[in-house]
Amino acid sequence: MVFENKNKGIFESLDSGRSAQDLQYLAKLKPIVKTVIFCGRQGTPVRGNSDSGTLAFPDGDPAVNDWNFRVLLCFRIDARDVALKEHLESCMRNASYISPKTQNEIVATCGDMIFEDTTNRITQSGFFSVLPDETTDVAGMAQLFLCIRYVDNVE
């Protein structure tokens, strides 16, 4: 039956099951990633001094010492983000994807994507210039700033 393509093989069946599981994880991560990106676009810090433990979303108001990321997650749940609420209610404590380590990984991944997109745009433009500037910060460390200008539409 498998040889005649009437039934899926074991590898295809396992692969389709894995794909369905990946889609479930993606649905769980999506609101968390969007919240981190929102904080980045607004220029607000994601974390503070105390930003761990379970969220206080069933009770309504978040804890006083929660920072932007956790408060925004509670806000999303309060605004009826059902997928996020179900994920945080049913997940294991070590699989909530809201830890500082996961936040750092999301930020690093977003940075890599922005860098790759910018590099591709510069490479495709053909014409670009680099404007470096250096200054010393409060700690006496030299900080290098690069401004890259490129032409978008070359005809």
C-alpha positions in Angstrom: 0.0 0.0 0.0 2.8 2.4 0.9 4.8 1.4 -2.2 1.8 2.2 -4.4 1.3 5.6 -2.6 -2.1 4.5 -1.3 -1.0 4.9 2.4 1.5 7.2 4.0 4.8 5.7 5.1 5.9 5.7 8.8 8.3 8.6 8.2 5.6 10.7 6.4 3.2 10.0 9.3 5.8 11.0 11.9 6.7 14.1 9.9 3.1 15.2 9.6 2.6 14.7 13.3 5.8 16.7 14.0 4.5 19.5 11.7 1.2 19.7 13.6 3.2 19.9 16.9 5.4 22.6 15.5 2.3 24.6 14.5 0.9 24.3 18.1 4.2 25.6 19.5 4.2 28.4 17.0 0.7 29.4 18.1 1.8 29.4 21.7 4.9 31.5 21.0 3.2 34.0 18.7 1.7 36.3 21.4 4.8 36.1 23.5 7.1 37.1 20.5 4.7 39.9 19.5 4.8 41.3 23.1 8.6 41.4 23.1 8.6 43.1 19.6 6.1 45.6 20.9 8.3 46.5 23.8 11.3 46.9 21.4 9.4 49.1 19.0 8.2 51.3 21.8 11.7 51.5 23.3 10.4 50.2 26.7 12.5 47.9 28.9 11.3 44.3 28.9 12.6 43.4 32.4 13.4 44.9 35.7 14.7 43.7 39.0 12.0 41.2 39.8 10.6 39.5 36.7 10.1 35.9 37.4 7.5 33.4 38.7 4.0 32.8 37.7 1.7 35.5 36.3 -1.2 36.9 38.4 -3.6 36.9 35.5 -6.5 34.9 37.0 -6.8 37.4 39.8 -6.8 40.4 37.4 -4.2 42.9 38.4 -0.5 42.0 38.0 1.8 42.3 40.9 3.2 45.7 41.7 6.8 44.7 40.9 6.0 43.2 37.5 7.6 44.9 34.5 6.4 45.8 31.1 6.6 42.3 29.5 4.7 40.6 32.2 2.1 43.4 32.5 1.6 43.4 28.8 1.0 39.6 28.9 -1.6 40.1 31.6 -3.1 42.9 29.5 -3.4 40.5 26.5 -5.0 37.9 28.6 -7.5 40.5 30.0 -8.2 41.5 26.4 -9.3 37.9 25.8 -6.2 36.4 24.1 -7.6 32.9 24.6 -4.5 31.1 23.1 -2.1 32.8 25.5 -4.4 32.2 28.5 -4.8 28.5 27.7 -1.1 28.1 27.2 -0.1 29.8 30.5 -2.8 27.9 32.4 -1.9 24.5 31.0 1.9 24.6 30.4 4.5 23.1 32.6 6.4 25.6 34.7 9.6 25.1 32.7 7.7 25.4 29.3 5.9 28.8 29.7 8.3 30.6 27.3 8.2 33.8 29.4 11.5 33.4 31.2 14.2 36.1 30.9 16.3 33.5 29.0 13.6 33.1 26.4 13.1 36.8 26.2 16.8 37.3 25.5 16.6 34.6 22.8 13.7 36.3 21.1 15.5 39.7 21.2 18.7 38.1 19.8 16.7 36.4 17.0 14.9 39.7 16.1 18.3 41.4 16.0 19.7 38.7 13.7 16.7 39.1 11.4 17.0 42.9 11.3 20.8 42.6 10.6 20.2 40.1 7.8 17.5 42.2 6.2 19.6 45.3 6.4 22.6 43.5 4.9 20.5 42.1 2.1 19.1 45.6 1.3 22.6 47.1 1.3 24.0 44.3 -0.9 21.1 44.6 -3.4 21.4 48.4 -3.6 24.9 48.5 -5.1 25.6 52.0 -3.7 26.1 52.7 -0.1 28.2 54.8 2.3 29.3 54.3 5.9 29.5 57.2 8.3 31.3 56.2 11.5 31.4 58.2 14.8 33.0 57.4 18.1 32.3 58.8 21.5 33.2 57.8 25.1 30.4 56.8 27.5 30.2 57.6 31.2 32.3 54.5 32.1 35.1 55.7 29.8 34.5 53.0 27.2 34.7 54.0 23.5 31.4 53.5 21.7 31.4 53.3 17.9 28.3 54.3 16.0 27.8 53.4 12.4 25.3 55.0 10.0 24.9 53.2 6.7 23.1 55.0 3.9 22.1 53.1 0.7 20.1 53.7 -2.4 16.9 51.7 -2.5 15.9 52.0 -6.2 18.8 52.1 -8.6 17.7 52.4 -12.2 
